[in-house]
Amino acid sequence: MALSGELSIEPGESWAVVPLSFPYGPWRNVEDWADTIRAELGRTYTEDVPDAFVDAVKELARQRPPLDGAAERYLWLGDLRTPLLAHLYVADDAASIPDVRAVVTAGIGGFAQTLRQPDPGAFSQLLEAVLVFDLPDGGTAFGLRWLGIRGDRMAILDLLTDQPAAIAFAQPDAEALFRSLSFR
């Protein structure tokens, strides 16, 4: 799937593209898109796709991304009881960032509970962070953030939730999604 002429990403089987606005491609509105998701999942999973999952997915698709400038967003299909969205952001001004750890909480705040610097692969810098946020209502939210720099571009993948276990379950799929990003 092309994001632009210079970027592409392959969501694989664990993720479905969630349009940032409608109409988009063959879908006139969020209901058309959700019907497609239900049909696709019905062919993939042996269990029925719960109505509550589809309703939650429609509500998530209607919401604005947590930060302005999202390039894409993806629905995690790893658990039909826990609909989660990941948002991808791409910036063209990363050449001035000497250490990606300096921007780990940029835009969303919170604090980094854990940081991991895996093999960077195609990136010059790569970082995975688990973030924790205090919410105004007294609750707590959690985030899994992948940051990668290549040349003067930085890509960020955010997965935010109020369910900390979901972060652990989605982590391998989030890593695979992020690593599928290619710059041409």
Rosetta blueprint (number, residue, H / E / L):
1 M L
2 A E
3 L L
4 S L
5 G L
6 E L
7 L E
8 S E
9 I L
10 E L
11 P L
12 G L
13 E L
14 S L
15 W E
16 A E
17 V E
18 V L
19 P L
20 L L
21 S L
22 F L
23 P L
24 Y E
25 G L
26 P L
27 W E
28 R L
29 N L
30 V H
31 E H
32 D H
33 W H
34 A H
35 D H
36 T H
37 I H
38 R H
39 A H
40 E H
41 L H
42 G H
43 R H
44 T H
45 Y L
46 T L
47 E L
48 D L
49 V L
50 P L
51 D H
52 A H
53 F H
54 V H
55 D H
56 A H
57 V H
58 K H
59 E H
60 L H
61 A H
62 R H
63 Q L
64 R L
65 P L
66 P L
67 L L
68 D L
69 G L
70 A E
71 A E
72 E E
73 R E
74 Y E
75 L E
76 W E
77 L L
78 G L
79 D L
80 L L
81 R L
82 T L
83 P L
84 L E
85 L E
86 A E
87 H E
88 L E
89 Y E
90 V E
91 A E
92 D L
93 D L
94 A H
95 A H
96 S H
97 I L
98 P L
99 D L
100 V H
101 R H
102 A H
103 V H
104 V L
105 T L
106 A L
107 G L
108 I L
109 G L
110 G L
111 F E
112 A E
113 Q E
114 T E
115 L E
116 R E
117 Q L
118 P L
119 D L
120 P L
121 G L
122 A L
123 F L
124 S L
125 Q E
126 L E
127 L E
128 E E
129 A E
130 V E
131 L E
132 V E
133 F E
134 D E
135 L L
136 P L
137 D L
138 G L
139 G L
140 T E
141 A E
142 F E
143 G E
144 L E
145 R E
146 W E
147 L E
148 G E
149 I E
150 R E
151 G L
152 D L
153 R E
154 M E
155 A E
156 I E
157 L E
158 D E
159 L E
160 L E
161 T E
162 D L
163 Q L
164 P H
165 A H
166 A H
167 I H
168 A H
169 F H
170 A H
171 Q H
172 P H
173 D H
174 A H
175 E H
176 A H
177 L H
178 F H
179 R H
180 S L
181 L L
182 S E
183 F E
184 R L
